[in-house]
Amino acid sequence: MSTPLSFIDSYKKTIKSYDEVIDKNGQVKPHWATLFEALEAVGMEELAIRNKEIVNKLKENGVTYNVYDSETGLVRPWKLDPIPFIIHQSEWATIEKGLIQRANLLDLIYKDIYGEQLLIKNNIIPAELVYDNTGFLRPCFDVNQKDYHQLTILACDIARGPDGKMWLLDNRVQSPSGTGYALENRIVMANVFPKLNKNIHRSKLGPYFNELQKTVGKFGTNSDNPNVVFLSPGEGNETYFEHVYLSSYLGYTLVEGSDLLVREGYVWLKTIDQLERVDVIIKRVDDLWCDPLELNSNSLLGIPGLLQVMRLGNVTVINPPGIAVLENHGLMAFIQNACKFLLKEPLIMNSTATWWCGQTKELNYVLNNLPKLIIKKTNRNLGVKSIYGRKLNEEELKELKITILKNPKEFVAQEEVSLSTTPSLIDGEIVPRLAVIRAFLISDGKNYKVMQGGLTRSSVIEDKFQISNQFGGISKDTWIITDNLKEQLEEEEQKEQIIEIKKSNQVSRSTALTSRNAENLFWVGRLSERTMVLTGFLKIIFSRLNENVSNHGKKQPEFLIVLLKALTHLTQSYPGFVGEDGVEDETVFEKPLAELISLIKDPEKEGSVAYNVQSLLYSINHISEKWNHDTKRIISLIEDSLTGLKESNANNLSRTTHGLDKLYIRMMAFYGNTYETLPRENGFFLFEAGKNIERFLSLISVIQTLFCFKRSDEVEQLLLESVLENHNLLAQYRSIYKSQISLVAVINMLFLEKNSPYTLAYILDTLSYNIGQLPKKSELNQLSIAEKKVLEASTIIKLIDPEELVQADEANYREVLDETINVVSNLLSSVTNGLSSLYFNHSVMQLSFLDTEKIDSDEV
């Protein structure tokens, strides 16, 4: 019997080209040998288990990548290979030099393009390549920020080329993404796979983020404590998870364009307290969309007047608009000459050979060699993919030639080089896959510093260079390892001590609540309560239906019909069980399941459980930075419940009711966790206000439907028991009254009891307190409109006479009860309008952008 091959021997047999594991002499590199020894010790079975744990951990943490035009939905779970990509520090030091040189060069090119334009005047770079590029923005020509480097942060995609050295494949400067994913990869790997770290010391990622905080701290007129915001396009952006993750990790306020405005020559953050002046904007919105006043007038993502504020030096934007011109693929053809002209030295790190088709000689070469080239547009546009000549047949090659000849200046061609492979865990086997590292740099004002790690992405399919997460690539934790453990630890410890002082400066800024976040928190409170009330009410109805199984073709008992009508009024999903214009449809009561199932599963039906949960998740995801790790896990479970309820059907009621139970418990867990973890600040008080407004309105809706008309004692007994059960008051009622349920006693409890969270008096007292904690807009500290409406409703409720409310006229109509409910219902509806006008619509008049003397998308 033959001895099984070791992991490393088995892997070597699968290598088809040069690989990261093997050195130029054909030997396994020592650091890779150490890693394979660790993998061998773990074993394939446990490696598979760890891989599943990584998948679960990423899901729990809500790590996603939003895929545009995805057939399976927008959100794609983040993928992380348990086998890291490793480079020795001795090689990384050389790579760093090349990256730092490239960053300085790009910064100089940017400043020249928007400055003296010596590169164009000296024919180093063709003028057409700059002026015809969508990344070149003429309004940015006179925008010059005060720091030495205009290019503050930079990402470079690198891979090992045919000469065995790292080559630079691409630059990302507009809104370079990936640092948050790299950090999350490191944290997940450390938690799930600690055994892999044995005998291997890897450099930390923390110093990069510390350096970022130090750099950002230097900007702004208030440099001791600058107000920094992280500008995101919003929840639909492909890397929105990272926007939330980094803003929270760095302690900066996550904003969208609508959260900011320009006034008197400054950028201001709209909070529910006041306008706060912004010193620094870390931009994740593409350049063209940053300022609808001077750039793309159709943009809803930017800040009108931003460029003028930048010209005045009153705000710093990282990286500034206009920088996208550096992402022009055509510049690669001239980068070597630009380096010699600006830096007086050759490039340290090679780039892929590039030909711009705007030149006759280069165009002819490209047309004659299409099968071995990669064709790209000079303008980097979403959805325009690279064209691999070797994949095209003769007819397709002819069509491509015709397309290029129509406008040669729009095209560049790059040599298709064979890149190195690296070990990856694919379908339970360790096999080689093509990989690219995204390295990250940050300016310290004088030079650039490189993250000691990065975001490596590998292809799922063998020999297929599709490493982008848009196309299903897998990420890897990237390790820069060193043999000099003591020296490395001392250096990192020193760096981390320096930044602790800077971190403390941001604490006072992190609590600002934007008007948009305030509104979302308010609606999270309302929609979570709305979902719980509806879910609880449906559970009671299903329970009563099961207890009162009627014969086929017979009408349901009266109390059930009343409950079903109450359900329609509660959800406002008319006609439902109420009918058109109040005319009942008897058939809907004979077979109520169709309407009930629709009220559970139909996401298009306003008022349904699925519709409410979708709306809730929408608001939750818009303020993802507010939720801690445990809350995010609960949110993930709620998403699972939504998926399950959408599959509900009348043939499996037990599964449906079980799904409602799970959703109710998860919603209660979400509320409980949120209540316990949200700081007692404005956001918490708005969340509680929303919850209590919804609780009040839902309770009086049910009371009005069930009891505004007098019914037989037997029916009212059943209805009273149902409403007490639905609002968690049945046990308390029996404990207090110890008698048969009576309407007077129930009204007394539902309206006047002050010690139960589900009674009207308690709800209004709590609501009054929460609204009272919000910022006052009147200098005289007067009650707001919302406070006055709550006080008026509270007074009406507390002055009611239960005996009077239950009196019915000859038509069995309880007029006083009905009118009282209508009045307080209108008052509570006005509270929402009052809160909206005070805090959600921060309507501050936009002054002249020019009267100032008074005062991205990036693919990972």
Residue pairs with C-beta under 8 A, 6 or more apart in sequence:
5 13
6 36
6 40
7 36
7 39
7 40
7 44
7 430
8 21
8 28
8 33
8 36
8 40
10 430
11 21
11 36
11 423
11 430
11 431
11 432
12 21
12 22
12 28
14 431
14 432
15 21
15 22
15 421
15 432
16 421
16 432
16 463
17 418
17 420
17 421
18 160
18 162
18 164
18 418
18 420
18 421
19 420
19 421
19 422
19 432
20 29
20 32
20 85
20 86
20 160
20 420
20 421
20 422
20 423
20 435
21 28
21 29
21 32
21 36
21 422
21 423
22 28
22 29
23 29
24 164
28 36
29 88
31 86
31 88
31 200
31 481
32 86
32 423
34 199
34 200
35 83
35 84
35 86
35 196
35 200
36 423
37 199
38 195
38 196
38 198
38 199
38 200
39 47
39 83
39 196
39 430
41 195
41 198
42 50
42 195
42 196
44 428
47 82
47 425
48 428
50 82
50 192
50 193
51 82
51 425
53 192
54 80
54 82
54 188
54 189
54 192
54 193
55 77
57 188
57 191
57 192
58 77
58 78
58 79
58 80
58 184
58 188
59 77
59 636
60 629
60 632
60 633
60 636
61 184
61 188
61 629
61 632
62 241
62 624
62 632
62 635
62 636
63 77
63 78
63 181
63 184
63 188
63 241
64 75
64 76
64 77
64 78
64 240
64 241
65 75
65 76
65 77
65 78
65 238
65 239
65 241
65 469
65 860
66 74
66 75
66 76
66 236
66 237
66 238
66 239
66 240
67 74
67 75
67 76
67 238
67 469
67 470
68 74
68 238
68 382
68 383
68 470
69 383
70 76
74 236
76 469
78 181
78 184
78 241
78 469
78 475
79 469
79 472
79 473
79 474
79 475
80 185
80 188
80 189
80 474
80 475
80 476
80 477
81 424
81 425
81 458
81 474
81 475
81 476
82 189
82 192
82 193
82 196
82 425
83 423
83 424
83 425
83 430
83 476
84 189
84 196
84 456
84 476
84 477
84 478
84 479
85 422
85 435
85 437
85 456
85 458
85 476
85 477
85 478
85 479
86 200
86 202
86 478
86 479
86 480
86 481
87 95
87 478
87 479
87 480
87 481
88 480
88 481
88 482
89 203
89 480
89 481
89 482
89 483
89 484
89 488
92 452
92 480
94 348
95 158
95 166
95 349
95 439
95 450
96 450
97 348
98 166
98 168
98 347
98 348
98 349
99 156
99 158
99 168
99 349
99 439
99 441
99 448
99 450
100 441
100 447
100 448
100 450
101 339
101 343
101 345
101 347
101 348
101 349
102 156
102 168
102 171
102 347
102 348
102 349
103 151
103 154
103 156
103 441
103 443
103 448
104 343
104 447
104 448
105 335
105 338
105 339
105 342
105 343
106 151
106 154
106 171
106 173
106 326
107 149
107 150
107 151
107 443
108 342
108 343
109 119
109 125
109 326
109 331
109 338
109 342
110 150
110 151
110 322
110 323
110 325
110 326
111 150
112 118
112 119
112 342
113 119
113 120
113 130
113 136
113 325
114 140
114 141
114 143
114 144
114 322
115 144
118 124
118 341
119 125
119 338
119 341
119 342
120 126
120 127
120 130
122 341
124 334
124 337
124 338
124 341
125 331
125 334
125 338
126 334
126 356
126 358
126 359
128 358
128 409
129 328
129 330
129 331
129 334
129 356
129 358
129 378
129 409
130 136
130 325
130 328
132 378
132 409
133 325
133 328
133 330
133 378
133 379
134 288
134 324
134 379
134 381
135 174
135 287
135 322
135 323
135 324
135 325
135 326
135 327
135 328
135 379
135 380
136 322
136 325
137 287
137 288
137 295
137 321
137 322
137 324
137 325
139 291
139 294
139 295
139 307
140 287
140 307
140 320
140 321
140 322
141 322
142 311
143 307
143 310
143 311
143 320
143 321
143 322
144 150
145 310
145 313
145 316
145 317
145 320
146 313
146 316
147 218
147 219
147 316
147 443
147 445
148 443
148 445
148 446
149 443
149 445
149 448
150 319
150 320
150 323
151 173
151 319
151 323
151 326
151 443
152 215
152 318
152 319
152 442
152 443
153 176
153 212
153 318
153 319
153 440
153 441
153 442
153 443
154 171
154 172
154 173
154 176
154 440
154 441
154 442
154 448
155 171
155 172
155 173
155 176
155 177
155 178
155 438
155 439
155 440
155 441
156 168
156 170
156 171
156 172
156 438
156 439
156 441
157 168
157 169
157 170
157 171
157 172
157 436
157 437
157 438
157 439
158 166
158 167
158 168
158 169
158 349
158 436
158 437
158 438
158 439
159 166
159 167
159 169
159 419
159 420
159 434
159 435
159 436
159 437
160 166
160 167
160 419
160 420
161 167
161 350
161 352
161 417
161 419
162 417
162 418
163 350
165 349
165 350
166 349
166 437
167 349
167 350
167 351
167 352
167 417
167 419
168 349
168 350
168 351
169 351
169 352
169 436
171 326
171 327
172 327
172 438
172 858
173 319
173 323
173 324
173 326
173 327
174 286
174 287
174 319
174 323
174 324
174 327
174 856
174 858
175 283
175 284
175 285
175 286
175 319
175 856
175 857
175 858
176 440
176 858
177 239
177 242
177 284
177 858
177 859
177 860
178 242
178 438
178 440
178 454
178 455
178 860
179 208
179 209
179 242
179 246
179 440
179 451
179 455
180 239
180 241
180 242
180 243
180 245
180 246
180 249
181 239
181 241
181 242
181 455
181 475
181 860
182 205
182 438
182 440
182 451
182 453
182 454
182 455
182 477
182 478
183 205
183 209
183 245
183 249
184 245
185 455
185 475
185 476
185 477
185 478
186 205
186 453
186 477
189 196
189 477
190 197
200 479
200 481
201 481
201 482
201 485
201 488
202 453
202 479
202 480
202 481
203 452
203 453
203 479
203 480
203 481
203 482
203 488
203 492
204 452
204 492
205 451
205 452
205 453
206 492
206 495
206 496
207 449
207 452
207 492
207 495
207 496
208 440
208 442
208 449
208 450
208 451
208 452
208 453
209 249
209 250
210 495
210 496
210 498
210 499
210 502
211 442
211 444
211 449
211 495
211 499
212 250
212 442
213 250
213 499
213 502
213 503
213 506
214 444
214 498
214 499
214 502
215 442
215 443
215 444
215 445
216 226
216 228
216 280
216 282
216 318
217 223
217 226
217 502
217 505
218 445
219 226
219 279
219 280
219 316
219 318
220 226
220 227
220 228
220 279
220 280
220 315
220 316
221 279
221 314
222 277
222 279
224 505
225 505
225 506
225 508
225 509
226 279
226 280
227 253
227 269
227 276
227 277
227 278
227 279
227 280
227 509
228 250
228 252
228 253
228 278
228 279
228 280
228 281
228 282
228 506
228 509
229 252
229 253
229 254
229 255
229 259
229 260
229 269
229 278
229 280
229 281
229 282
230 243
230 246
230 247
230 250
230 252
230 253
230 254
230 255
230 282
230 284
231 255
231 256
231 257
231 260
231 281
231 282
231 283
231 284
231 285
232 240
232 243
232 247
232 254
232 255
232 256
232 284
232 285
233 240
233 256
233 284
233 285
233 286
233 289
233 301
233 856
233 857
234 240
234 256
234 301
234 622
235 618
235 621
235 622
235 624
237 243
237 284
237 857
238 470
238 857
238 859
238 860
239 284
239 858
239 860
240 624
241 624
242 860
243 254
243 284
244 254
244 624
244 625
246 252
247 253
247 254
247 625
248 254
248 625
250 506
251 503
251 506
251 507
251 509
251 510
252 282
252 506
252 509
252 510
253 269
253 509
253 510
253 512
253 514
254 625
255 269
255 514
255 516
256 301
256 516
257 285
257 299
257 300
257 301
257 302
257 303
258 300
258 516
259 269
259 270
259 514
259 515
259 516
260 267
260 268
260 269
260 270
260 278
260 281
260 303
261 267
261 268
261 270
261 275
261 303
261 304
261 844
261 846
262 268
262 303
262 304
262 305
262 306
262 308
262 309
262 846
262 849
263 275
263 844
263 846
263 847
264 847
264 851
264 852
264 854
264 855
265 308
265 309
265 312
265 314
265 851
265 852
265 853
265 854
265 855
266 277
266 278
266 309
266 314
266 315
266 855
267 277
267 278
267 281
267 303
267 306
267 309
267 314
267 315
268 275
268 276
268 277
268 278
268 844
269 275
269 276
269 277
269 278
269 512
269 514
270 514
270 515
270 516
270 842
270 844
271 512
271 513
271 514
271 515
271 842
272 513
272 514
272 515
272 518
272 682
272 686
272 774
272 775
272 838
272 839
272 842
273 512
273 513
273 682
273 775
274 775
275 842
275 844
276 512
278 315
279 315
279 316
280 315
280 316
280 317
280 318
281 306
281 315
281 316
281 317
281 318
282 318
283 290
283 317
283 318
283 319
283 321
283 856
284 856
284 858
285 301
285 302
285 856
286 324
286 856
286 857
286 858
287 295
287 321
287 322
287 323
287 324
287 856
288 295
288 296
288 299
288 321
288 324
289 295
289 296
289 299
289 301
289 302
289 856
290 299
290 301
290 302
290 303
290 306
290 307
290 317
290 321
291 299
291 302
291 303
291 304
291 305
291 306
291 307
291 321
292 298
292 299
292 300
292 302
292 304
293 304
293 305
293 306
293 307
293 308
293 849
294 307
294 308
295 302
295 307
295 321
296 302
304 846
304 849
305 846
305 849
306 315
306 317
306 321
307 321
308 849
308 850
308 852
309 315
309 852
310 316
310 317
310 320
310 321
312 852
314 852
324 380
327 380
328 378
328 379
328 380
329 354
329 376
329 377
329 378
329 380
329 412
329 414
330 354
330 356
330 358
330 378
330 412
331 338
332 351
332 352
332 354
332 412
332 414
333 354
333 355
333 356
333 362
333 412
334 356
335 347
335 351
336 346
336 347
336 351
339 345
339 346
339 347
340 346
352 414
352 415
352 417
353 414
353 415
354 412
354 413
354 414
354 415
355 362
355 363
355 365
355 366
355 373
355 412
355 413
355 414
356 362
356 378
356 409
356 411
356 412
357 363
357 366
357 404
357 408
357 409
357 410
357 411
357 412
357 413
358 408
358 409
363 404
363 408
366 373
366 375
366 404
366 411
366 413
367 401
367 404
367 405
369 389
369 413
370 389
370 392
370 397
370 400
370 401
370 413
371 389
371 390
371 392
371 397
372 389
372 390
372 415
372 416
373 389
373 413
373 414
373 415
373 416
374 386
374 387
374 388
374 389
374 413
374 414
374 415
374 416
375 386
375 387
375 389
375 400
375 404
375 411
375 412
375 413
376 386
376 387
376 411
376 412
376 413
376 414
377 384
377 410
377 411
377 412
378 409
378 410
378 411
378 412
379 410
382 857
382 859
387 400
388 416
389 397
389 400
389 416
390 416
392 400
404 411
419 434
419 435
419 436
419 465
420 434
420 435
421 432
421 433
421 434
421 435
422 432
422 433
422 435
422 456
422 458
422 476
423 430
423 431
423 432
424 430
424 431
424 432
424 433
424 435
424 458
424 474
424 476
426 433
426 460
431 462
432 462
433 458
433 459
433 460
433 462
433 474
434 458
434 459
434 463
434 464
434 465
434 467
435 456
435 457
435 458
435 459
435 467
435 476
436 456
436 457
436 458
436 467
437 454
437 455
437 456
437 478
438 454
438 455
438 456
438 457
438 860
439 450
439 451
439 454
440 450
440 451
440 454
440 455
441 448
441 449
441 450
441 451
442 448
442 449
442 451
443 449
452 480
453 477
453 478
453 479
453 480
454 478
455 475
455 478
455 860
456 475
456 476
456 477
456 478
457 467
457 468
457 469
457 473
457 474
457 475
457 476
457 860
458 467
458 473
458 474
458 475
458 476
459 465
459 466
459 467
459 473
459 474
460 466
460 472
460 473
460 474
466 472
466 473
467 473
468 859
468 860
469 475
469 859
469 860
470 859
482 488
511 679
511 681
513 521
513 681
513 682
513 683
515 839
515 840
515 841
515 842
516 622
516 840
517 622
517 623
517 626
517 683
518 682
518 683
518 686
518 839
518 840
519 836
519 839
519 840
520 619
520 620
520 622
520 623
521 623
521 626
521 683
521 684
521 686
521 687
521 690
522 686
522 687
522 689
522 690
522 835
522 840
523 615
523 619
523 690
524 616
524 619
524 620
524 623
524 674
524 687
524 690
525 686
525 687
525 688
525 689
525 690
525 691
525 692
525 694
526 690
526 691
526 693
526 694
527 612
527 615
527 616
527 619
527 694
528 616
528 667
528 670
528 671
528 691
529 671
529 690
529 691
529 692
529 694
529 695
529 698
530 612
530 694
530 698
531 609
531 612
531 613
531 616
531 663
531 667
532 664
532 667
532 668
532 671
533 570
533 694
533 695
533 698
533 726
534 570
534 571
534 599
534 607
534 609
534 612
535 609
535 660
535 663
535 664
535 667
536 664
536 726
537 566
537 567
537 570
537 702
537 726
538 567
538 596
538 599
538 600
538 609
538 660
539 657
539 660
539 661
539 664
540 563
540 722
540 725
540 726
541 560
541 563
541 564
541 567
541 596
542 596
542 653
542 656
542 657
542 660
544 559
544 560
544 563
544 718
544 722
545 560
545 592
548 556
548 557
548 560
550 556
550 557
553 590
554 590
555 561
555 586
555 589
555 590
556 564
556 589
556 590
556 592
558 711
558 712
558 715
559 711
559 715
559 718
559 719
559 722
560 589
561 577
561 589
562 705
562 706
562 711
562 715
562 719
563 706
563 719
563 722
564 577
564 589
564 592
565 577
565 578
565 705
566 701
566 702
566 705
566 706
567 576
567 577
567 599
568 574
568 575
568 576
568 577
568 578
569 578
569 701
569 704
569 705
570 698
570 701
570 702
570 705
571 599
571 607
571 608
572 606
572 607
573 599
573 605
573 606
573 607
573 608
575 585
576 588
576 595
576 599
577 584
577 588
577 589
577 592
577 595
578 584
579 585
579 588
588 594
588 595
593 650
593 653
594 650
597 648
597 649
597 650
597 656
598 605
598 608
599 605
599 607
599 608
599 609
600 608
600 609
600 610
600 645
600 648
600 656
600 660
601 608
601 609
601 610
601 645
601 646
601 647
601 648
602 608
602 610
602 611
603 610
603 611
603 614
603 646
604 611
605 611
609 645
609 660
609 663
610 642
610 645
610 646
613 638
613 641
613 642
613 645
613 663
614 642
616 638
617 635
617 638
617 639
617 642
620 627
620 635
624 632
626 678
626 683
627 635
627 674
628 673
628 677
630 673
630 677
631 670
631 673
631 674
631 677
634 666
634 669
634 670
634 673
635 670
637 666
637 669
638 663
638 666
638 667
638 670
641 659
641 662
641 663
641 666
642 663
644 659
644 662
645 656
645 659
645 660
645 663
648 655
648 656
648 659
649 656
671 691
674 687
675 688
678 684
678 687
682 773
682 774
682 775
685 770
685 771
685 773
685 774
686 770
686 774
686 835
686 839
688 766
688 767
688 770
689 767
689 770
689 771
689 831
689 835
692 763
692 764
692 766
692 767
692 770
693 767
693 828
693 831
693 832
695 757
695 758
695 763
696 760
696 763
696 764
696 767
696 824
696 828
697 825
697 828
697 829
699 727
699 750
699 758
699 760
699 763
700 760
700 821
700 824
700 825
701 825
702 723
702 726
703 723
703 750
703 817
703 821
704 817
704 818
704 821
704 825
706 719
706 722
706 723
707 716
707 719
707 743
707 747
707 806
707 814
707 817
708 813
708 814
708 817
708 818
708 821
709 808
709 812
709 813
709 814
710 716
710 808
710 812
710 813
710 814
711 719
711 812
716 743
717 740
717 741
720 741
720 742
720 743
720 746
721 730
721 741
723 746
723 750
724 730
724 733
724 741
724 746
727 750
727 758
728 758
729 749
729 750
729 756
729 758
729 759
732 749
732 756
733 741
733 745
733 746
733 749
736 749
737 745
739 745
743 806
744 802
744 803
744 806
745 802
747 800
747 802
747 805
747 806
747 817
748 802
749 756
749 759
750 759
750 760
751 759
751 760
751 761
751 797
751 800
751 802
751 805
752 759
752 760
752 761
752 797
752 798
752 800
752 802
753 759
753 761
753 762
754 761
754 762
754 765
755 762
756 762
757 763
757 766
760 797
760 824
761 794
761 797
761 798
764 790
764 793
764 794
764 797
765 794
767 790
767 831
768 787
768 790
768 791
768 794
771 784
771 786
771 787
771 790
771 831
771 835
772 787
774 784
774 838
774 839
775 839
776 782
776 784
777 784
777 838
778 784
783 791
784 834
784 838
785 830
785 834
785 837
785 838
786 830
786 831
786 834
786 835
786 838
789 827
789 828
789 830
789 831
789 834
790 827
790 828
790 831
792 827
793 823
793 824
793 827
793 828
796 820
796 823
796 824
796 827
797 824
800 820
804 816
805 814
805 816
805 817
805 820
806 814
806 817
807 814
807 816
808 814
809 815
